[in-house]
Amino acid sequence: MPQINQAKCTACGDCIAVCPTDALGWQAGKAALLYPDLCTYCTLCEDVCPVGAIDLPFLIVKRNFSEKTRYEQTAKP
């Protein structure tokens, strides 16, 4: 989920205005992720923030390639 650094946030509102799902809003005069379940991870808020107060860390999952996927196990040659 987007992480907003409240110390860096200048309350310009650009991220709130650009959010296509209205997941962001105002909290204590600063931008905040009010509705995390609405966030689609589009990265628009991170891109538009003029002070770099928003980070969208990605979770990287390592797949064990020694195991075949269900499709690979059931696919016929």
N, CA, C and O atoms as a CHARMM CRD file, in Angstrom:
* protein
*
  308
    1    1 MET  N      0.82800  -1.18800   0.00000 PROA 1      0.00000
    2    1 MET  CA     0.00000   0.00000   0.00000 PROA 1      0.00000
    3    1 MET  C      0.87300   1.25200   0.00000 PROA 1      0.00000
    4    1 MET  O      2.00500   1.22700   0.48200 PROA 1      0.00000
    5    2 PRO  N      0.35300   2.31900  -0.53000 PROA 2      0.00000
    6    2 PRO  CA     1.11800   3.57000  -0.51900 PROA 2      0.00000
    7    2 PRO  C      1.45700   3.98600   0.90300 PROA 2      0.00000
    8    2 PRO  O      0.62600   3.91200   1.80800 PROA 2      0.00000
    9    3 GLN  N      2.68200   4.42100   1.07600 PROA 3      0.00000
   10    3 GLN  CA     3.12500   4.91600   2.37000 PROA 3      0.00000
   11    3 GLN  C      3.41600   6.40400   2.20800 PROA 3      0.00000
   12    3 GLN  O      4.26400   6.79300   1.40500 PROA 3      0.00000
   13    4 ILE  N      2.72000   7.22300   2.96100 PROA 4      0.00000
   14    4 ILE  CA     2.86800   8.67100   2.86400 PROA 4      0.00000
   15    4 ILE  C      3.64700   9.16700   4.06800 PROA 4      0.00000
   16    4 ILE  O      3.21800   9.00800   5.21000 PROA 4      0.00000
   17    5 ASN  N      4.79500   9.76700   3.80000 PROA 5      0.00000
   18    5 ASN  CA     5.64300  10.32400   4.84600 PROA 5      0.00000
   19    5 ASN  C      5.03600  11.66800   5.26000 PROA 5      0.00000
   20    5 ASN  O      5.13300  12.65600   4.53300 PROA 5      0.00000
   21    6 GLN  N      4.41600  11.68600   6.42600 PROA 6      0.00000
   22    6 GLN  CA     3.73300  12.88800   6.89600 PROA 6      0.00000
   23    6 GLN  C      4.68800  14.05500   7.13000 PROA 6      0.00000
   24    6 GLN  O      4.28400  15.21200   7.00900 PROA 6      0.00000
   25    7 ALA  N      5.93000  13.77500   7.45700 PROA 7      0.00000
   26    7 ALA  CA     6.91700  14.83500   7.67800 PROA 7      0.00000
   27    7 ALA  C      7.28900  15.52100   6.36100 PROA 7      0.00000
   28    7 ALA  O      7.59300  16.71400   6.35000 PROA 7      0.00000
   29    8 LYS  N      7.26700  14.77800   5.25900 PROA 8      0.00000
   30    8 LYS  CA     7.59600  15.34500   3.94800 PROA 8      0.00000
   31    8 LYS  C      6.39900  15.97400   3.25600 PROA 8      0.00000
   32    8 LYS  O      6.55700  16.89500   2.45400 PROA 8      0.00000
   33    9 CYS  N      5.20700  15.48400   3.55800 PROA 9      0.00000
   34    9 CYS  CA     3.99100  15.93700   2.88100 PROA 9      0.00000
   35    9 CYS  C      3.78000  17.43700   3.10700 PROA 9      0.00000
   36    9 CYS  O      3.79400  17.91000   4.24300 PROA 9      0.00000
   37   10 THR  N      3.58400  18.17400   2.01300 PROA 10     0.00000
   38   10 THR  CA     3.35000  19.61300   2.09200 PROA 10     0.00000
   39   10 THR  C      1.87400  19.96300   1.96800 PROA 10     0.00000
   40   10 THR  O      1.51700  21.14000   1.91500 PROA 10     0.00000
   41   11 ALA  N      1.01500  18.95200   1.92200 PROA 11     0.00000
   42   11 ALA  CA    -0.44000  19.13700   1.82700 PROA 11     0.00000
   43   11 ALA  C     -0.85500  19.88200   0.56200 PROA 11     0.00000
   44   11 ALA  O     -1.78600  20.68700   0.57900 PROA 11     0.00000
   45   12 CYS  N     -0.15300  19.60300  -0.53400 PROA 12     0.00000
   46   12 CYS  CA    -0.51600  20.26300  -1.79300 PROA 12     0.00000
   47   12 CYS  C     -1.81200  19.68900  -2.36800 PROA 12     0.00000
   48   12 CYS  O     -2.53300  20.38600  -3.08300 PROA 12     0.00000
   49   13 GLY  N     -2.11200  18.42300  -2.06100 PROA 13     0.00000
   50   13 GLY  CA    -3.34700  17.80200  -2.52000 PROA 13     0.00000
   51   13 GLY  C     -3.29400  17.19000  -3.89600 PROA 13     0.00000
   52   13 GLY  O     -4.29900  16.66600  -4.37800 PROA 13     0.00000
   53   14 ASP  N     -2.13800  17.24400  -4.54400 PROA 14     0.00000
   54   14 ASP  CA    -2.03000  16.69500  -5.89800 PROA 14     0.00000
   55   14 ASP  C     -2.34300  15.19800  -5.93100 PROA 14     0.00000
   56   14 ASP  O     -3.01400  14.72300  -6.84700 PROA 14     0.00000
   57   15 CYS  N     -1.86400  14.47000  -4.94700 PROA 15     0.00000
   58   15 CYS  CA    -2.08300  13.01800  -4.91000 PROA 15     0.00000
   59   15 CYS  C     -3.56000  12.69400  -4.71500 PROA 15     0.00000
   60   15 CYS  O     -4.08000  11.75600  -5.32000 PROA 15     0.00000
   61   16 ILE  N     -4.22500  13.46000  -3.88100 PROA 16     0.00000
   62   16 ILE  CA    -5.65000  13.24200  -3.62900 PROA 16     0.00000
   63   16 ILE  C     -6.45100  13.52600  -4.89400 PROA 16     0.00000
   64   16 ILE  O     -7.38600  12.79700  -5.22400 PROA 16     0.00000
   65   17 ALA  N     -6.08100  14.58100  -5.59300 PROA 17     0.00000
   66   17 ALA  CA    -6.79100  14.96100  -6.81400 PROA 17     0.00000
   67   17 ALA  C     -6.62000  13.94200  -7.93300 PROA 17     0.00000
   68   17 ALA  O     -7.53900  13.73200  -8.72400 PROA 17     0.00000
   69   18 VAL  N     -5.46000  13.31300  -8.00600 PROA 18     0.00000
   70   18 VAL  CA    -5.17200  12.40000  -9.11200 PROA 18     0.00000
   71   18 VAL  C     -5.62800  10.96500  -8.83800 PROA 18     0.00000
   72   18 VAL  O     -5.70700  10.16800  -9.77200 PROA 18     0.00000
   73   19 CYS  N     -5.92400  10.62200  -7.61000 PROA 19     0.00000
   74   19 CYS  CA    -6.29300   9.24400  -7.25900 PROA 19     0.00000
   75   19 CYS  C     -7.61100   8.85500  -7.93800 PROA 19     0.00000
   76   19 CYS  O     -8.65400   9.44500  -7.65400 PROA 19     0.00000
   77   20 PRO  N     -7.56400   7.85400  -8.84300 PROA 20     0.00000
   78   20 PRO  CA    -8.76700   7.49400  -9.59800 PROA 20     0.00000
   79   20 PRO  C     -9.82400   6.75100  -8.78200 PROA 20     0.00000
   80   20 PRO  O    -10.97200   6.64900  -9.21400 PROA 20     0.00000
   81   21 THR  N     -9.45800   6.23300  -7.61500 PROA 21     0.00000
   82   21 THR  CA   -10.41100   5.46800  -6.81100 PROA 21     0.00000
   83   21 THR  C    -10.81200   6.16700  -5.52100 PROA 21     0.00000
   84   21 THR  O    -11.56000   5.60700  -4.72000 PROA 21     0.00000
   85   22 ASP  N    -10.32300   7.38500  -5.31200 PROA 22     0.00000
   86   22 ASP  CA   -10.60200   8.14800  -4.09100 PROA 22     0.00000
   87   22 ASP  C    -10.16200   7.41900  -2.83000 PROA 22     0.00000
   88   22 ASP  O    -10.81400   7.50900  -1.79000 PROA 22     0.00000
   89   23 ALA  N     -9.04600   6.69400  -2.93000 PROA 23     0.00000
   90   23 ALA  CA    -8.50200   5.99500  -1.76600 PROA 23     0.00000
   91   23 ALA  C     -7.78200   6.94900  -0.82600 PROA 23     0.00000
   92   23 ALA  O     -7.63200   6.66300   0.36200 PROA 23     0.00000
   93   24 LEU  N     -7.33600   8.08100  -1.35600 PROA 24     0.00000
   94   24 LEU  CA    -6.61200   9.06800  -0.55100 PROA 24     0.00000
   95   24 LEU  C     -7.55200  10.18100  -0.10600 PROA 24     0.00000
   96   24 LEU  O     -8.55000  10.47700  -0.76300 PROA 24     0.00000
   97   25 GLY  N     -7.21100  10.78400   1.01400 PROA 25     0.00000
   98   25 GLY  CA    -7.99300  11.90500   1.51000 PROA 25     0.00000
   99   25 GLY  C     -7.18800  12.67800   2.53400 PROA 25     0.00000
  100   25 GLY  O     -5.99200  12.44200   2.71000 PROA 25     0.00000
  101   26 TRP  N     -7.85000  13.59800   3.20400 PROA 26     0.00000
  102   26 TRP  CA    -7.18800  14.44300   4.18900 PROA 26     0.00000
  103   26 TRP  C     -7.33300  13.85400   5.58700 PROA 26     0.00000
  104   26 TRP  O     -8.40100  13.38500   5.97800 PROA 26     0.00000
  105   27 GLN  N     -6.23700  13.89000   6.32000 PROA 27     0.00000
  106   27 GLN  CA    -6.25100  13.47400   7.71800 PROA 27     0.00000
  107   27 GLN  C     -5.27000  14.37300   8.47100 PROA 27     0.00000
  108   27 GLN  O     -4.07600  14.39100   8.17100 PROA 27     0.00000
  109   28 ALA  N     -5.77200  15.09700   9.42500 PROA 28     0.00000
  110   28 ALA  CA    -4.96400  16.03900  10.20100 PROA 28     0.00000
  111   28 ALA  C     -4.21400  17.02500   9.30700 PROA 28     0.00000
  112   28 ALA  O     -3.07000  17.38600   9.58400 PROA 28     0.00000
  113   29 GLY  N     -4.87700  17.45500   8.23100 PROA 29     0.00000
  114   29 GLY  CA    -4.30400  18.45400   7.35400 PROA 29     0.00000
  115   29 GLY  C     -3.25200  17.94600   6.37900 PROA 29     0.00000
  116   29 GLY  O     -2.60300  18.74800   5.70700 PROA 29     0.00000
  117   30 LYS  N     -3.07100  16.63900   6.28800 PROA 30     0.00000
  118   30 LYS  CA    -2.08700  16.04100   5.38300 PROA 30     0.00000
  119   30 LYS  C     -2.76600  14.94000   4.56700 PROA 30     0.00000
  120   30 LYS  O     -3.82900  14.44400   4.94100 PROA 30     0.00000
  121   31 ALA  N     -2.14200  14.56700   3.45500 PROA 31     0.00000
  122   31 ALA  CA    -2.66700  13.47600   2.64300 PROA 31     0.00000
  123   31 ALA  C     -2.49100  12.16400   3.39000 PROA 31     0.00000
  124   31 ALA  O     -1.49200  11.95200   4.07700 PROA 31     0.00000
  125   32 ALA  N     -3.48200  11.28400   3.24300 PROA 32     0.00000
  126   32 ALA  CA    -3.42600   9.98900   3.91900 PROA 32     0.00000
  127   32 ALA  C     -4.19100   8.95400   3.10000 PROA 32     0.00000
  128   32 ALA  O     -5.10500   9.28500   2.34500 PROA 32     0.00000
  129   33 LEU  N     -3.80200   7.71600   3.26500 PROA 33     0.00000
  130   33 LEU  CA    -4.50900   6.60300   2.62800 PROA 33     0.00000
  131   33 LEU  C     -5.68700   6.24500   3.53800 PROA 33     0.00000
  132   33 LEU  O     -5.53100   5.51800   4.51900 PROA 33     0.00000
  133   34 LEU  N     -6.85000   6.76300   3.20000 PROA 34     0.00000
  134   34 LEU  CA    -8.02200   6.56200   4.04200 PROA 34     0.00000
  135   34 LEU  C     -8.73800   5.24500   3.75300 PROA 34     0.00000
  136   34 LEU  O     -9.31800   4.64000   4.65500 PROA 34     0.00000
  137   35 TYR  N     -8.69800   4.80600   2.50300 PROA 35     0.00000
  138   35 TYR  CA    -9.41700   3.60300   2.09700 PROA 35     0.00000
  139   35 TYR  C     -8.47600   2.65500   1.35400 PROA 35     0.00000
  140   35 TYR  O     -8.51200   2.58100   0.12600 PROA 35     0.00000
  141   36 PRO  N     -7.63800   1.93500   2.09200 PROA 36     0.00000
  142   36 PRO  CA    -6.64500   1.07000   1.45600 PROA 36     0.00000
  143   36 PRO  C     -7.24900  -0.00400   0.55700 PROA 36     0.00000
  144   36 PRO  O     -6.61600  -0.42500  -0.41100 PROA 36     0.00000
  145   37 ASP  N     -8.45700  -0.44900   0.86300 PROA 37     0.00000
  146   37 ASP  CA    -9.08900  -1.47400   0.03300 PROA 37     0.00000
  147   37 ASP  C     -9.47300  -0.95000  -1.35200 PROA 37     0.00000
  148   37 ASP  O     -9.71800  -1.74200  -2.26100 PROA 37     0.00000
  149   38 LEU  N     -9.53000   0.37000  -1.52200 PROA 38     0.00000
  150   38 LEU  CA    -9.84100   0.95700  -2.82900 PROA 38     0.00000
  151   38 LEU  C     -8.59400   1.16700  -3.68700 PROA 38     0.00000
  152   38 LEU  O     -8.70600   1.36200  -4.89800 PROA 38     0.00000
  153   39 CYS  N     -7.42100   1.13100  -3.08300 PROA 39     0.00000
  154   39 CYS  CA    -6.18000   1.38800  -3.81200 PROA 39     0.00000
  155   39 CYS  C     -5.90700   0.27800  -4.82300 PROA 39     0.00000
  156   39 CYS  O     -5.93300  -0.90500  -4.48500 PROA 39     0.00000
  157   40 THR  N     -5.64700   0.67500  -6.06300 PROA 40     0.00000
  158   40 THR  CA    -5.34200  -0.28800  -7.13200 PROA 40     0.00000
  159   40 THR  C     -3.85400  -0.31100  -7.46800 PROA 40     0.00000
  160   40 THR  O     -3.44600  -0.97300  -8.42200 PROA 40     0.00000
  161   41 TYR  N     -3.05200   0.39700  -6.70200 PROA 41     0.00000
  162   41 TYR  CA    -1.59900   0.43700  -6.90600 PROA 41     0.00000
  163   41 TYR  C     -1.23200   0.97100  -8.29100 PROA 41     0.00000
  164   41 TYR  O     -0.31600   0.46400  -8.93900 PROA 41     0.00000
  165   42 CYS  N     -1.94900   1.98700  -8.73200 PROA 42     0.00000
  166   42 CYS  CA    -1.71400   2.55200 -10.07000 PROA 42     0.00000
  167   42 CYS  C     -0.45300   3.41000 -10.11500 PROA 42     0.00000
  168   42 CYS  O      0.04600   3.68600 -11.20600 PROA 42     0.00000
  169   43 THR  N      0.06600   3.83100  -9.00400 PROA 43     0.00000
  170   43 THR  CA     1.27600   4.65300  -8.81900 PROA 43     0.00000
  171   43 THR  C      1.12100   6.11700  -9.22300 PROA 43     0.00000
  172   43 THR  O      2.10900   6.85200  -9.21900 PROA 43     0.00000
  173   44 LEU  N     -0.07400   6.55900  -9.56700 PROA 44     0.00000
  174   44 LEU  CA    -0.26300   7.95800  -9.95700 PROA 44     0.00000
  175   44 LEU  C      0.08000   8.91200  -8.81600 PROA 44     0.00000
  176   44 LEU  O      0.66900   9.96800  -9.04700 PROA 44     0.00000
  177   45 CYS  N     -0.28000   8.55100  -7.59900 PROA 45     0.00000
  178   45 CYS  CA     0.00100   9.42900  -6.45900 PROA 45     0.00000
  179   45 CYS  C      1.50200   9.60000  -6.25800 PROA 45     0.00000
  180   45 CYS  O      1.97800  10.70300  -5.99000 PROA 45     0.00000
  181   46 GLU  N      2.23500   8.51900  -6.38700 PROA 46     0.00000
  182   46 GLU  CA     3.69100   8.57400  -6.23900 PROA 46     0.00000
  183   46 GLU  C      4.31600   9.42200  -7.34700 PROA 46     0.00000
  184   46 GLU  O      5.23600  10.20300  -7.10400 PROA 46     0.00000
  185   47 ASP  N      3.80700   9.25900  -8.55300 PROA 47     0.00000
  186   47 ASP  CA     4.34700  10.00000  -9.69900 PROA 47     0.00000
  187   47 ASP  C      4.10900  11.50200  -9.59400 PROA 47     0.00000
  188   47 ASP  O      4.95700  12.29100 -10.01100 PROA 47     0.00000
  189   48 VAL  N      2.97000  11.90500  -9.04600 PROA 48     0.00000
  190   48 VAL  CA     2.60100  13.31800  -9.03300 PROA 48     0.00000
  191   48 VAL  C      3.12600  14.07200  -7.81100 PROA 48     0.00000
  192   48 VAL  O      3.14900  15.30300  -7.82100 PROA 48     0.00000
  193   49 CYS  N      3.54100  13.37900  -6.77900 PROA 49     0.00000
  194   49 CYS  CA     3.98700  14.05400  -5.55000 PROA 49     0.00000
  195   49 CYS  C      5.26000  14.87300  -5.81600 PROA 49     0.00000
  196   49 CYS  O      6.29000  14.30800  -6.18200 PROA 49     0.00000
  197   50 PRO  N      5.19600  16.18800  -5.63700 PROA 50     0.00000
  198   50 PRO  CA     6.34400  17.04300  -5.95600 PROA 50     0.00000
  199   50 PRO  C      7.50700  16.94000  -4.97400 PROA 50     0.00000
  200   50 PRO  O      8.62000  17.36100  -5.28900 PROA 50     0.00000
  201   51 VAL  N      7.26000  16.38300  -3.78100 PROA 51     0.00000
  202   51 VAL  CA     8.32000  16.31100  -2.77900 PROA 51     0.00000
  203   51 VAL  C      8.74900  14.86600  -2.47300 PROA 51     0.00000
  204   51 VAL  O      9.56700  14.64300  -1.58100 PROA 51     0.00000
  205   52 GLY  N      8.21200  13.90700  -3.19100 PROA 52     0.00000
  206   52 GLY  CA     8.59800  12.51000  -2.98900 PROA 52     0.00000
  207   52 GLY  C      8.16900  11.94600  -1.64400 PROA 52     0.00000
  208   52 GLY  O      8.88000  11.13900  -1.04700 PROA 52     0.00000
  209   53 ALA  N      6.99900  12.37500  -1.16800 PROA 53     0.00000
  210   53 ALA  CA     6.52100  11.92300   0.13700 PROA 53     0.00000
  211   53 ALA  C      5.80000  10.57800   0.08100 PROA 53     0.00000
  212   53 ALA  O      5.47400  10.00300   1.11900 PROA 53     0.00000
  213   54 ILE  N      5.55200  10.07600  -1.12900 PROA 54     0.00000
  214   54 ILE  CA     4.79200   8.83000  -1.26300 PROA 54     0.00000
  215   54 ILE  C      5.67700   7.73500  -1.84300 PROA 54     0.00000
  216   54 ILE  O      6.34500   7.91800  -2.86100 PROA 54     0.00000
  217   55 ASP  N      5.66100   6.60300  -1.17200 PROA 55     0.00000
  218   55 ASP  CA     6.38200   5.42000  -1.64800 PROA 55     0.00000
  219   55 ASP  C      5.37700   4.29700  -1.83900 PROA 55     0.00000
  220   55 ASP  O      4.47300   4.10900  -1.02500 PROA 55     0.00000
  221   56 LEU  N      5.54500   3.55700  -2.91900 PROA 56     0.00000
  222   56 LEU  CA     4.73000   2.37300  -3.16900 PROA 56     0.00000
  223   56 LEU  C      5.66600   1.18100  -3.26800 PROA 56     0.00000
  224   56 LEU  O      6.07700   0.78800  -4.36000 PROA 56     0.00000
  225   57 PRO  N      5.99700   0.61400  -2.12300 PROA 57     0.00000
  226   57 PRO  CA     6.91200  -0.53100  -2.15600 PROA 57     0.00000
  227   57 PRO  C      6.22900  -1.74300  -2.78600 PROA 57     0.00000
  228   57 PRO  O      5.04600  -1.99600  -2.55600 PROA 57     0.00000
  229   58 PHE  N      6.98300  -2.47600  -3.57200 PROA 58     0.00000
  230   58 PHE  CA     6.45400  -3.67200  -4.21500 PROA 58     0.00000
  231   58 PHE  C      6.91200  -4.89700  -3.44600 PROA 58     0.00000
  232   58 PHE  O      8.05300  -4.96600  -2.98800 PROA 58     0.00000
  233   59 LEU  N      6.02700  -5.84800  -3.31000 PROA 59     0.00000
  234   59 LEU  CA     6.34900  -7.12700  -2.68100 PROA 59     0.00000
  235   59 LEU  C      6.81300  -8.07200  -3.78100 PROA 59     0.00000
  236   59 LEU  O      6.07500  -8.33500  -4.73100 PROA 59     0.00000
  237   60 ILE  N      8.01500  -8.57300  -3.65600 PROA 60     0.00000
  238   60 ILE  CA     8.55800  -9.49600  -4.64100 PROA 60     0.00000
  239   60 ILE  C      8.47800 -10.90400  -4.06800 PROA 60     0.00000
  240   60 ILE  O      8.99900 -11.18800  -2.98900 PROA 60     0.00000
  241   61 VAL  N      7.82300 -11.76100  -4.80500 PROA 61     0.00000
  242   61 VAL  CA     7.64500 -13.13600  -4.36300 PROA 61     0.00000
  243   61 VAL  C      8.46900 -14.03900  -5.26600 PROA 61     0.00000
  244   61 VAL  O      8.33400 -14.00500  -6.48900 PROA 61     0.00000
  245   62 LYS  N      9.31300 -14.83500  -4.65700 PROA 62     0.00000
  246   62 LYS  CA    10.15700 -15.74600  -5.41300 PROA 62     0.00000
  247   62 LYS  C      9.40500 -17.05500  -5.62300 PROA 62     0.00000
  248   62 LYS  O      8.88800 -17.64600  -4.67500 PROA 62     0.00000
  249   63 ARG  N      9.35200 -17.49400  -6.86200 PROA 63     0.00000
  250   63 ARG  CA     8.67300 -18.73700  -7.17900 PROA 63     0.00000
  251   63 ARG  C      9.70100 -19.85500  -7.27300 PROA 63     0.00000
  252   63 ARG  O     10.78500 -19.68100  -7.82900 PROA 63     0.00000
  253   64 ASN  N      9.34300 -20.98500  -6.72600 PROA 64     0.00000
  254   64 ASN  CA    10.20900 -22.15100  -6.79900 PROA 64     0.00000
  255   64 ASN  C      9.97700 -22.81100  -8.15900 PROA 64     0.00000
  256   64 ASN  O      8.95000 -23.45700  -8.36500 PROA 64     0.00000
  257   65 PHE  N     10.91400 -22.65500  -9.08000 PROA 65     0.00000
  258   65 PHE  CA    10.73200 -23.16000 -10.43000 PROA 65     0.00000
  259   65 PHE  C     10.94000 -24.66500 -10.54900 PROA 65     0.00000
  260   65 PHE  O     10.74000 -25.23200 -11.62300 PROA 65     0.00000
  261   66 SER  N     11.33600 -25.31400  -9.46500 PROA 66     0.00000
  262   66 SER  CA    11.47900 -26.76500  -9.52500 PROA 66     0.00000
  263   66 SER  C     10.11300 -27.44200  -9.43700 PROA 66     0.00000
  264   66 SER  O      9.96500 -28.60800  -9.80300 PROA 66     0.00000
  265   67 GLU  N      9.12200 -26.70400  -8.95300 PROA 67     0.00000
  266   67 GLU  CA     7.76700 -27.23100  -8.89400 PROA 67     0.00000
  267   67 GLU  C      7.01000 -26.79400 -10.13300 PROA 67     0.00000
  268   67 GLU  O      7.07900 -25.62700 -10.52000 PROA 67     0.00000
  269   68 LYS  N      6.29500 -27.70300 -10.75400 PROA 68     0.00000
  270   68 LYS  CA     5.51800 -27.35900 -11.93900 PROA 68     0.00000
  271   68 LYS  C      4.23000 -26.66700 -11.50600 PROA 68     0.00000
  272   68 LYS  O      3.66800 -26.96000 -10.45100 PROA 68     0.00000
  273   69 THR  N      3.78700 -25.75400 -12.33800 PROA 69     0.00000
  274   69 THR  CA     2.51900 -25.10300 -12.05400 PROA 69     0.00000
  275   69 THR  C      1.39000 -26.07300 -12.34300 PROA 69     0.00000
  276   69 THR  O      1.58600 -27.09100 -13.00900 PROA 69     0.00000
  277   70 ARG  N      0.24200 -25.76100 -11.85400 PROA 70     0.00000
  278   70 ARG  CA    -0.92300 -26.62700 -12.08400 PROA 70     0.00000
  279   70 ARG  C     -1.17000 -26.79900 -13.57600 PROA 70     0.00000
  280   70 ARG  O     -1.48900 -27.90100 -14.02500 PROA 70     0.00000
  281   71 TYR  N     -1.02900 -25.72900 -14.34800 PROA 71     0.00000
  282   71 TYR  CA    -1.23000 -25.78800 -15.79100 PROA 71     0.00000
  283   71 TYR  C     -0.22300 -26.73500 -16.42800 PROA 71     0.00000
  284   71 TYR  O     -0.58000 -27.56400 -17.26500 PROA 71     0.00000
  285   72 GLU  N      1.02700 -26.60600 -16.02900 PROA 72     0.00000
  286   72 GLU  CA     2.07700 -27.43800 -16.59700 PROA 72     0.00000
  287   72 GLU  C      1.85900 -28.91200 -16.25800 PROA 72     0.00000
  288   72 GLU  O      2.21500 -29.78700 -17.04700 PROA 72     0.00000
  289   73 GLN  N      1.28900 -29.18800 -15.11200 PROA 73     0.00000
  290   73 GLN  CA     1.05400 -30.55300 -14.69900 PROA 73     0.00000
  291   73 GLN  C     -0.10500 -31.19900 -15.46100 PROA 73     0.00000
  292   73 GLN  O     -0.11800 -32.41100 -15.67300 PROA 73     0.00000
  293   74 THR  N     -1.07700 -30.37900 -15.86800 PROA 74     0.00000
  294   74 THR  CA    -2.26700 -30.91600 -16.51100 PROA 74     0.00000
  295   74 THR  C     -2.26200 -30.76000 -18.03300 PROA 74     0.00000
  296   74 THR  O     -3.07000 -31.38300 -18.72200 PROA 74     0.00000
  297   75 ALA  N     -1.36200 -29.93800 -18.55300 PROA 75     0.00000
  298   75 ALA  CA    -1.31400 -29.69300 -20.00100 PROA 75     0.00000
  299   75 ALA  C     -0.83700 -30.93800 -20.73300 PROA 75     0.00000
  300   75 ALA  O      0.08900 -31.62500 -20.30000 PROA 75     0.00000
  301   76 LYS  N     -1.49400 -31.20600 -21.85200 PROA 76     0.00000
  302   76 LYS  CA    -1.09200 -32.36100 -22.66100 PROA 76     0.00000
  303   76 LYS  C     -0.20900 -31.88400 -23.80100 PROA 76     0.00000
  304   76 LYS  O     -0.46600 -30.82600 -24.37600 PROA 76     0.00000
  305   77 PRO  N      0.83900 -32.65000 -24.14400 PROA 77     0.00000
  306   77 PRO  CA     1.74600 -32.23200 -25.20800 PROA 77     0.00000
  307   77 PRO  C      1.09600 -32.19100 -26.56900 PROA 77     0.00000
  308   77 PRO  O      1.75100 -31.85400 -27.55600 PROA 77     0.00000
